[in-house]
Amino acid sequence: MPQMAPISWLVLFLMFILTLIMFSMMNYYTMLPNSPKISTKSGMMTPNMNWKW
């Protein structure tokens, strides 16, 4: 039985790489980051700055 031709290995490698890239891009772009909720009037949350020293 003859061995697989090198062009077939190249096609399989390219299909694997393209599938991996497409899968990674789909996973990256389907995640939505959680936007922080701003509840103060100034637009930024400032911590309490009462130092005791």
mmCIF file as Biopython writes it, N, C-alpha, C and O atoms, coordinates in Angstrom:
data_model
#
loop_
_atom_site.group_PDB
_atom_site.id
_atom_site.type_symbol
_atom_site.label_atom_id
_atom_site.label_alt_id
_atom_site.label_comp_id
_atom_site.label_asym_id
_atom_site.label_entity_id
_atom_site.label_seq_id
_atom_site.pdbx_PDB_ins_code
_atom_site.Cartn_x
_atom_site.Cartn_y
_atom_site.Cartn_z
_atom_site.occupancy
_atom_site.B_iso_or_equiv
_atom_site.auth_seq_id
_atom_site.auth_asym_id
_atom_site.pdbx_PDB_model_num
ATOM 1   N N  . MET A ? 1  ? 0.855   -1.176 0.000  1.0 0.0 1  A 1 
ATOM 2   C CA . MET A ? 1  ? 0.000   0.000  0.000  1.0 0.0 1  A 1 
ATOM 3   C C  . MET A ? 1  ? 0.903   1.242  0.000  1.0 0.0 1  A 1 
ATOM 4   O O  . MET A ? 1  ? 1.833   1.326  0.802  1.0 0.0 1  A 1 
ATOM 5   N N  . PRO A ? 2  ? 0.640   2.194  -0.881 1.0 0.0 2  A 1 
ATOM 6   C CA . PRO A ? 2  ? 1.511   3.378  -0.958 1.0 0.0 2  A 1 
ATOM 7   C C  . PRO A ? 2  ? 1.299   4.318  0.229  1.0 0.0 2  A 1 
ATOM 8   O O  . PRO A ? 2  ? 0.225   4.369  0.828  1.0 0.0 2  A 1 
ATOM 9   N N  . GLN A ? 3  ? 2.343   5.047  0.539  1.0 0.0 3  A 1 
ATOM 10  C CA . GLN A ? 3  ? 2.252   6.017  1.625  1.0 0.0 3  A 1 
ATOM 11  C C  . GLN A ? 3  ? 1.501   7.254  1.150  1.0 0.0 3  A 1 
ATOM 12  O O  . GLN A ? 3  ? 1.294   7.456  -0.046 1.0 0.0 3  A 1 
ATOM 13  N N  . MET A ? 4  ? 1.096   8.084  2.123  1.0 0.0 4  A 1 
ATOM 14  C CA . MET A ? 4  ? 0.394   9.316  1.754  1.0 0.0 4  A 1 
ATOM 15  C C  . MET A ? 4  ? 1.361   10.273 1.067  1.0 0.0 4  A 1 
ATOM 16  O O  . MET A ? 4  ? 2.535   10.349 1.430  1.0 0.0 4  A 1 
ATOM 17  N N  . ALA A ? 5  ? 0.874   10.981 0.100  1.0 0.0 5  A 1 
ATOM 18  C CA . ALA A ? 5  ? 1.697   11.945 -0.613 1.0 0.0 5  A 1 
ATOM 19  C C  . ALA A ? 5  ? 1.953   13.153 0.283  1.0 0.0 5  A 1 
ATOM 20  O O  . ALA A ? 5  ? 1.115   13.474 1.125  1.0 0.0 5  A 1 
ATOM 21  N N  . PRO A ? 6  ? 3.102   13.839 0.121  1.0 0.0 6  A 1 
ATOM 22  C CA . PRO A ? 6  ? 3.395   15.007 0.949  1.0 0.0 6  A 1 
ATOM 23  C C  . PRO A ? 6  ? 2.378   16.133 0.776  1.0 0.0 6  A 1 
ATOM 24  O O  . PRO A ? 6  ? 2.132   16.889 1.716  1.0 0.0 6  A 1 
ATOM 25  N N  . ILE A ? 7  ? 1.787   16.256 -0.406 1.0 0.0 7  A 1 
ATOM 26  C CA . ILE A ? 7  ? 0.802   17.328 -0.609 1.0 0.0 7  A 1 
ATOM 27  C C  . ILE A ? 7  ? -0.426  17.090 0.272  1.0 0.0 7  A 1 
ATOM 28  O O  . ILE A ? 7  ? -1.071  18.039 0.717  1.0 0.0 7  A 1 
ATOM 29  N N  . SER A ? 8  ? -0.739  15.834 0.517  1.0 0.0 8  A 1 
ATOM 30  C CA . SER A ? 8  ? -1.870  15.535 1.383  1.0 0.0 8  A 1 
ATOM 31  C C  . SER A ? 8  ? -1.566  15.942 2.827  1.0 0.0 8  A 1 
ATOM 32  O O  . SER A ? 8  ? -2.449  16.446 3.521  1.0 0.0 8  A 1 
ATOM 33  N N  . TRP A ? 9  ? -0.329  15.730 3.287  1.0 0.0 9  A 1 
ATOM 34  C CA . TRP A ? 9  ? 0.052   16.173 4.619  1.0 0.0 9  A 1 
ATOM 35  C C  . TRP A ? 9  ? -0.015  17.686 4.725  1.0 0.0 9  A 1 
ATOM 36  O O  . TRP A ? 9  ? -0.423  18.223 5.755  1.0 0.0 9  A 1 
ATOM 37  N N  . LEU A ? 10 ? 0.385   18.376 3.662  1.0 0.0 10 A 1 
ATOM 38  C CA . LEU A ? 10 ? 0.337   19.829 3.661  1.0 0.0 10 A 1 
ATOM 39  C C  . LEU A ? 10 ? -1.103  20.339 3.726  1.0 0.0 10 A 1 
ATOM 40  O O  . LEU A ? 10 ? -1.394  21.302 4.435  1.0 0.0 10 A 1 
ATOM 41  N N  . VAL A ? 11 ? -1.991  19.697 2.990  1.0 0.0 11 A 1 
ATOM 42  C CA . VAL A ? 11 ? -3.398  20.090 3.023  1.0 0.0 11 A 1 
ATOM 43  C C  . VAL A ? 11 ? -3.991  19.840 4.408  1.0 0.0 11 A 1 
ATOM 44  O O  . VAL A ? 11 ? -4.737  20.676 4.917  1.0 0.0 11 A 1 
ATOM 45  N N  . LEU A ? 12 ? -3.673  18.718 5.013  1.0 0.0 12 A 1 
ATOM 46  C CA . LEU A ? 12 ? -4.167  18.436 6.358  1.0 0.0 12 A 1 
ATOM 47  C C  . LEU A ? 12 ? -3.631  19.441 7.377  1.0 0.0 12 A 1 
ATOM 48  O O  . LEU A ? 12 ? -4.360  19.887 8.263  1.0 0.0 12 A 1 
ATOM 49  N N  . PHE A ? 13 ? -2.363  19.787 7.243  1.0 0.0 13 A 1 
ATOM 50  C CA . PHE A ? 13 ? -1.768  20.765 8.151  1.0 0.0 13 A 1 
ATOM 51  C C  . PHE A ? 13 ? -2.442  22.126 8.005  1.0 0.0 13 A 1 
ATOM 52  O O  . PHE A ? 13 ? -2.760  22.768 9.006  1.0 0.0 13 A 1 
ATOM 53  N N  . LEU A ? 14 ? -2.662  22.570 6.777  1.0 0.0 14 A 1 
ATOM 54  C CA . LEU A ? 14 ? -3.322  23.867 6.557  1.0 0.0 14 A 1 
ATOM 55  C C  . LEU A ? 14 ? -4.760  23.849 7.056  1.0 0.0 14 A 1 
ATOM 56  O O  . LEU A ? 14 ? -5.230  24.843 7.610  1.0 0.0 14 A 1 
ATOM 57  N N  . MET A ? 15 ? -5.460  22.748 6.872  1.0 0.0 15 A 1 
ATOM 58  C CA . MET A ? 15 ? -6.829  22.671 7.387  1.0 0.0 15 A 1 
ATOM 59  C C  . MET A ? 15 ? -6.842  22.744 8.910  1.0 0.0 15 A 1 
ATOM 60  O O  . MET A ? 15 ? -7.701  23.406 9.493  1.0 0.0 15 A 1 
ATOM 61  N N  . PHE A ? 16 ? -5.896  22.069 9.554  1.0 0.0 16 A 1 
ATOM 62  C CA . PHE A ? 16 ? -5.810  22.110 11.007 1.0 0.0 16 A 1 
ATOM 63  C C  . PHE A ? 16 ? -5.508  23.528 11.494 1.0 0.0 16 A 1 
ATOM 64  O O  . PHE A ? 16 ? -6.135  24.004 12.440 1.0 0.0 16 A 1 
ATOM 65  N N  . ILE A ? 17 ? -4.556  24.202 10.855 1.0 0.0 17 A 1 
ATOM 66  C CA . ILE A ? 17 ? -4.184  25.553 11.263 1.0 0.0 17 A 1 
ATOM 67  C C  . ILE A ? 17 ? -5.343  26.527 11.062 1.0 0.0 17 A 1 
ATOM 68  O O  . ILE A ? 17 ? -5.627  27.338 11.943 1.0 0.0 17 A 1 
ATOM 69  N N  . LEU A ? 18 ? -6.010  26.455 9.920  1.0 0.0 18 A 1 
ATOM 70  C CA . LEU A ? 18 ? -7.141  27.354 9.669  1.0 0.0 18 A 1 
ATOM 71  C C  . LEU A ? 18 ? -8.291  27.092 10.640 1.0 0.0 18 A 1 
ATOM 72  O O  . LEU A ? 18 ? -8.947  28.027 11.100 1.0 0.0 18 A 1 
ATOM 73  N N  . THR A ? 19 ? -8.530  25.826 10.947 1.0 0.0 19 A 1 
ATOM 74  C CA . THR A ? 19 ? -9.582  25.505 11.915 1.0 0.0 19 A 1 
ATOM 75  C C  . THR A ? 19 ? -9.225  26.039 13.297 1.0 0.0 19 A 1 
ATOM 76  O O  . THR A ? 19 ? -10.081 26.578 13.999 1.0 0.0 19 A 1 
ATOM 77  N N  . LEU A ? 20 ? -7.973  25.891 13.683 1.0 0.0 20 A 1 
ATOM 78  C CA . LEU A ? 20 ? -7.536  26.394 14.980 1.0 0.0 20 A 1 
ATOM 79  C C  . LEU A ? 20 ? -7.662  27.912 15.060 1.0 0.0 20 A 1 
ATOM 80  O O  . LEU A ? 20 ? -8.104  28.444 16.078 1.0 0.0 20 A 1 
ATOM 81  N N  . ILE A ? 21 ? -7.279  28.606 14.005 1.0 0.0 21 A 1 
ATOM 82  C CA . ILE A ? 21 ? -7.376  30.071 13.994 1.0 0.0 21 A 1 
ATOM 83  C C  . ILE A ? 21 ? -8.835  30.516 14.044 1.0 0.0 21 A 1 
ATOM 84  O O  . ILE A ? 21 ? -9.180  31.433 14.789 1.0 0.0 21 A 1 
ATOM 85  N N  . MET A ? 22 ? -9.688  29.872 13.257 1.0 0.0 22 A 1 
ATOM 86  C CA . MET A ? 22 ? -11.102 30.256 13.268 1.0 0.0 22 A 1 
ATOM 87  C C  . MET A ? 22 ? -11.743 29.978 14.626 1.0 0.0 22 A 1 
ATOM 88  O O  . MET A ? 22 ? -12.530 30.790 15.112 1.0 0.0 22 A 1 
ATOM 89  N N  . PHE A ? 23 ? -11.420 28.849 15.240 1.0 0.0 23 A 1 
ATOM 90  C CA . PHE A ? 23 ? -11.965 28.515 16.553 1.0 0.0 23 A 1 
ATOM 91  C C  . PHE A ? 23 ? -11.501 29.518 17.602 1.0 0.0 23 A 1 
ATOM 92  O O  . PHE A ? 23 ? -12.288 29.938 18.452 1.0 0.0 23 A 1 
ATOM 93  N N  . SER A ? 24 ? -10.230 29.905 17.549 1.0 0.0 24 A 1 
ATOM 94  C CA . SER A ? 24 ? -9.696  30.874 18.507 1.0 0.0 24 A 1 
ATOM 95  C C  . SER A ? 24 ? -10.340 32.242 18.327 1.0 0.0 24 A 1 
ATOM 96  O O  . SER A ? 24 ? -10.667 32.910 19.308 1.0 0.0 24 A 1 
ATOM 97  N N  . MET A ? 25 ? -10.522 32.658 17.089 1.0 0.0 25 A 1 
ATOM 98  C CA . MET A ? 25 ? -11.154 33.956 16.845 1.0 0.0 25 A 1 
ATOM 99  C C  . MET A ? 25 ? -12.605 33.955 17.299 1.0 0.0 25 A 1 
ATOM 100 O O  . MET A ? 25 ? -13.076 34.943 17.862 1.0 0.0 25 A 1 
ATOM 101 N N  . MET A ? 26 ? -13.316 32.863 17.063 1.0 0.0 26 A 1 
ATOM 102 C CA . MET A ? 26 ? -14.713 32.805 17.500 1.0 0.0 26 A 1 
ATOM 103 C C  . MET A ? 26 ? -14.808 32.849 19.014 1.0 0.0 26 A 1 
ATOM 104 O O  . MET A ? 26 ? -15.696 33.508 19.556 1.0 0.0 26 A 1 
ATOM 105 N N  . ASN A ? 27 ? -13.900 32.153 19.714 1.0 0.0 27 A 1 
ATOM 106 C CA . ASN A ? 27 ? -13.922 32.182 21.173 1.0 0.0 27 A 1 
ATOM 107 C C  . ASN A ? 27 ? -13.538 33.559 21.703 1.0 0.0 27 A 1 
ATOM 108 O O  . ASN A ? 27 ? -14.064 33.996 22.726 1.0 0.0 27 A 1 
ATOM 109 N N  . TYR A ? 28 ? -12.631 34.242 21.020 1.0 0.0 28 A 1 
ATOM 110 C CA . TYR A ? 28 ? -12.191 35.559 21.489 1.0 0.0 28 A 1 
ATOM 111 C C  . TYR A ? 28 ? -13.293 36.593 21.325 1.0 0.0 28 A 1 
ATOM 112 O O  . TYR A ? 28 ? -13.514 37.404 22.224 1.0 0.0 28 A 1 
ATOM 113 N N  . TYR A ? 29 ? -13.983 36.579 20.204 1.0 0.0 29 A 1 
ATOM 114 C CA . TYR A ? 29 ? -14.969 37.614 19.932 1.0 0.0 29 A 1 
ATOM 115 C C  . TYR A ? 29 ? -16.343 37.323 20.504 1.0 0.0 29 A 1 
ATOM 116 O O  . TYR A ? 29 ? -17.203 38.203 20.471 1.0 0.0 29 A 1 
ATOM 117 N N  . THR A ? 30 ? -16.591 36.132 21.027 1.0 0.0 30 A 1 
ATOM 118 C CA . THR A ? 30 ? -17.898 35.873 21.633 1.0 0.0 30 A 1 
ATOM 119 C C  . THR A ? 30 ? -17.923 36.231 23.112 1.0 0.0 30 A 1 
ATOM 120 O O  . THR A ? 30 ? -19.000 36.277 23.706 1.0 0.0 30 A 1 
ATOM 121 N N  . MET A ? 31 ? -16.767 36.488 23.727 1.0 0.0 31 A 1 
ATOM 122 C CA . MET A ? 31 ? -16.731 36.878 25.133 1.0 0.0 31 A 1 
ATOM 123 C C  . MET A ? 31 ? -16.944 38.383 25.237 1.0 0.0 31 A 1 
ATOM 124 O O  . MET A ? 31 ? -16.194 39.157 24.644 1.0 0.0 31 A 1 
ATOM 125 N N  . LEU A ? 32 ? -17.963 38.803 25.986 1.0 0.0 32 A 1 
ATOM 126 C CA . LEU A ? 32 ? -18.215 40.216 26.212 1.0 0.0 32 A 1 
ATOM 127 C C  . LEU A ? 32 ? -17.684 40.592 27.589 1.0 0.0 32 A 1 
ATOM 128 O O  . LEU A ? 32 ? -18.048 39.960 28.581 1.0 0.0 32 A 1 
ATOM 129 N N  . PRO A ? 33 ? -16.829 41.612 27.668 1.0 0.0 33 A 1 
ATOM 130 C CA . PRO A ? 33 ? -16.320 42.002 28.987 1.0 0.0 33 A 1 
ATOM 131 C C  . PRO A ? 33 ? -17.412 42.677 29.816 1.0 0.0 33 A 1 
ATOM 132 O O  . PRO A ? 33 ? -18.293 43.348 29.277 1.0 0.0 33 A 1 
ATOM 133 N N  . ASN A ? 34 ? -17.340 42.489 31.119 1.0 0.0 34 A 1 
ATOM 134 C CA . ASN A ? 34 ? -18.302 43.120 32.020 1.0 0.0 34 A 1 
ATOM 135 C C  . ASN A ? 34 ? -17.920 44.573 32.221 1.0 0.0 34 A 1 
ATOM 136 O O  . ASN A ? 34 ? -16.823 44.875 32.692 1.0 0.0 34 A 1 
ATOM 137 N N  . SER A ? 35 ? -18.833 45.480 31.862 1.0 0.0 35 A 1 
ATOM 138 C CA . SER A ? 35 ? -18.544 46.891 32.051 1.0 0.0 35 A 1 
ATOM 139 C C  . SER A ? 35 ? -18.874 47.281 33.489 1.0 0.0 35 A 1 
ATOM 140 O O  . SER A ? 35 ? -19.913 46.881 34.014 1.0 0.0 35 A 1 
ATOM 141 N N  . PRO A ? 36 ? -18.003 48.054 34.128 1.0 0.0 36 A 1 
ATOM 142 C CA . PRO A ? 36 ? -18.268 48.431 35.527 1.0 0.0 36 A 1 
ATOM 143 C C  . PRO A ? 36 ? -19.430 49.422 35.614 1.0 0.0 36 A 1 
ATOM 144 O O  . PRO A ? 36 ? -19.594 50.294 34.760 1.0 0.0 36 A 1 
ATOM 145 N N  . LYS A ? 37 ? -20.213 49.266 36.649 1.0 0.0 37 A 1 
ATOM 146 C CA . LYS A ? 37 ? -21.351 50.152 36.875 1.0 0.0 37 A 1 
ATOM 147 C C  . LYS A ? 37 ? -20.873 51.383 37.646 1.0 0.0 37 A 1 
ATOM 148 O O  . LYS A ? 37 ? -20.315 51.252 38.735 1.0 0.0 37 A 1 
ATOM 149 N N  . ILE A ? 38 ? -21.086 52.568 37.094 1.0 0.0 38 A 1 
ATOM 150 C CA . ILE A ? 38 ? -20.662 53.811 37.737 1.0 0.0 38 A 1 
ATOM 151 C C  . ILE A ? 38 ? -21.868 54.392 38.471 1.0 0.0 38 A 1 
ATOM 152 O O  . ILE A ? 38 ? -22.885 54.729 37.866 1.0 0.0 38 A 1 
ATOM 153 N N  . SER A ? 39 ? -21.726 54.501 39.788 1.0 0.0 39 A 1 
ATOM 154 C CA . SER A ? 39 ? -22.869 54.953 40.580 1.0 0.0 39 A 1 
ATOM 155 C C  . SER A ? 39 ? -22.615 56.290 41.266 1.0 0.0 39 A 1 
ATOM 156 O O  . SER A ? 39 ? -23.520 56.791 41.933 1.0 0.0 39 A 1 
ATOM 157 N N  . THR A ? 40 ? -21.445 56.891 41.140 1.0 0.0 40 A 1 
ATOM 158 C CA . THR A ? 40 ? -21.179 58.163 41.783 1.0 0.0 40 A 1 
ATOM 159 C C  . THR A ? 40 ? -21.391 59.291 40.793 1.0 0.0 40 A 1 
ATOM 160 O O  . THR A ? 40 ? -21.432 59.064 39.583 1.0 0.0 40 A 1 
ATOM 161 N N  . LYS A ? 41 ? -21.527 60.522 41.310 1.0 0.0 41 A 1 
ATOM 162 C CA . LYS A ? 41 ? -21.788 61.667 40.446 1.0 0.0 41 A 1 
ATOM 163 C C  . LYS A ? 41 ? -20.548 62.102 39.668 1.0 0.0 41 A 1 
ATOM 164 O O  . LYS A ? 41 ? -20.668 62.604 38.550 1.0 0.0 41 A 1 
ATOM 165 N N  . SER A ? 42 ? -19.370 61.917 40.239 1.0 0.0 42 A 1 
ATOM 166 C CA . SER A ? 42 ? -18.150 62.378 39.582 1.0 0.0 42 A 1 
ATOM 167 C C  . SER A ? 42 ? -17.731 61.462 38.439 1.0 0.0 42 A 1 
ATOM 168 O O  . SER A ? 42 ? -16.895 61.857 37.625 1.0 0.0 42 A 1 
ATOM 169 N N  . GLY A ? 43 ? -18.270 60.277 38.350 1.0 0.0 43 A 1 
ATOM 170 C CA . GLY A ? 43 ? -17.926 59.372 37.273 1.0 0.0 43 A 1 
ATOM 171 C C  . GLY A ? 43 ? -16.873 58.354 37.668 1.0 0.0 43 A 1 
ATOM 172 O O  . GLY A ? 43 ? -16.686 57.365 36.959 1.0 0.0 43 A 1 
ATOM 173 N N  . MET A ? 44 ? -16.180 58.564 38.778 1.0 0.0 44 A 1 
ATOM 174 C CA . MET A ? 44 ? -15.187 57.607 39.252 1.0 0.0 44 A 1 
ATOM 175 C C  . MET A ? 44 ? -15.473 57.278 40.705 1.0 0.0 44 A 1 
ATOM 176 O O  . MET A ? 44 ? -15.928 58.130 41.469 1.0 0.0 44 A 1 
ATOM 177 N N  . MET A ? 45 ? -15.212 56.080 41.068 1.0 0.0 45 A 1 
ATOM 178 C CA . MET A ? 45 ? -15.373 55.692 42.466 1.0 0.0 45 A 1 
ATOM 179 C C  . MET A ? 45 ? -14.074 56.002 43.194 1.0 0.0 45 A 1 
ATOM 180 O O  . MET A ? 45 ? -13.017 55.487 42.830 1.0 0.0 45 A 1 
ATOM 181 N N  . THR A ? 46 ? -14.149 56.845 44.224 1.0 0.0 46 A 1 
ATOM 182 C CA . THR A ? 46 ? -12.958 57.207 44.978 1.0 0.0 46 A 1 
ATOM 183 C C  . THR A ? 46 ? -13.023 56.541 46.344 1.0 0.0 46 A 1 
ATOM 184 O O  . THR A ? 46 ? -14.062 56.590 47.002 1.0 0.0 46 A 1 
ATOM 185 N N  . PRO A ? 47 ? -11.936 55.922 46.783 1.0 0.0 47 A 1 
ATOM 186 C CA . PRO A ? 47 ? -11.947 55.294 48.108 1.0 0.0 47 A 1 
ATOM 187 C C  . PRO A ? 47 ? -11.894 56.357 49.207 1.0 0.0 47 A 1 
ATOM 188 O O  . PRO A ? 47 ? -11.539 57.511 48.966 1.0 0.0 47 A 1 
ATOM 189 N N  . ASN A ? 48 ? -12.253 55.939 50.403 1.0 0.0 48 A 1 
ATOM 190 C CA . ASN A ? 48 ? -12.215 56.834 51.547 1.0 0.0 48 A 1 
ATOM 191 C C  . ASN A ? 48 ? -10.757 57.152 51.883 1.0 0.0 48 A 1 
ATOM 192 O O  . ASN A ? 48 ? -9.963  56.239 52.110 1.0 0.0 48 A 1 
ATOM 193 N N  . MET A ? 49 ? -10.399 58.439 51.916 1.0 0.0 49 A 1 
ATOM 194 C CA . MET A ? 49 ? -9.006  58.834 52.087 1.0 0.0 49 A 1 
ATOM 195 C C  . MET A ? 49 ? -8.752  59.471 53.448 1.0 0.0 49 A 1 
ATOM 196 O O  . MET A ? 49 ? -7.972  60.419 53.541 1.0 0.0 49 A 1 
ATOM 197 N N  . ASN A ? 50 ? -9.392  58.975 54.508 1.0 0.0 50 A 1 
ATOM 198 C CA . ASN A ? 50 ? -9.155  59.489 55.846 1.0 0.0 50 A 1 
ATOM 199 C C  . ASN A ? 50 ? -8.017  58.706 56.477 1.0 0.0 50 A 1 
ATOM 200 O O  . ASN A ? 50 ? -8.213  57.593 56.964 1.0 0.0 50 A 1 
ATOM 201 N N  . TRP A ? 51 ? -6.815  59.299 56.466 1.0 0.0 51 A 1 
ATOM 202 C CA . TRP A ? 51 ? -5.668  58.627 57.038 1.0 0.0 51 A 1 
ATOM 203 C C  . TRP A ? 51 ? -5.620  58.881 58.530 1.0 0.0 51 A 1 
ATOM 204 O O  . TRP A ? 51 ? -5.989  59.964 58.985 1.0 0.0 51 A 1 
ATOM 205 N N  . LYS A ? 52 ? -5.176  57.913 59.290 1.0 0.0 52 A 1 
ATOM 206 C CA . LYS A ? 52 ? -5.192  58.003 60.739 1.0 0.0 52 A 1 
ATOM 207 C C  . LYS A ? 52 ? -3.820  58.333 61.307 1.0 0.0 52 A 1 
ATOM 208 O O  . LYS A ? 52 ? -3.601  58.066 62.488 1.0 0.0 52 A 1 
ATOM 209 N N  . TRP A ? 53 ? -2.895  58.885 60.565 1.0 0.0 53 A 1 
ATOM 210 C CA . TRP A ? 53 ? -1.574  59.176 61.087 1.0 0.0 53 A 1 
ATOM 211 C C  . TRP A ? 53 ? -1.193  60.554 60.792 1.0 0.0 53 A 1 
ATOM 212 O O  . TRP A ? 53 ? -0.099  60.984 61.158 1.0 0.0 53 A 1 
#
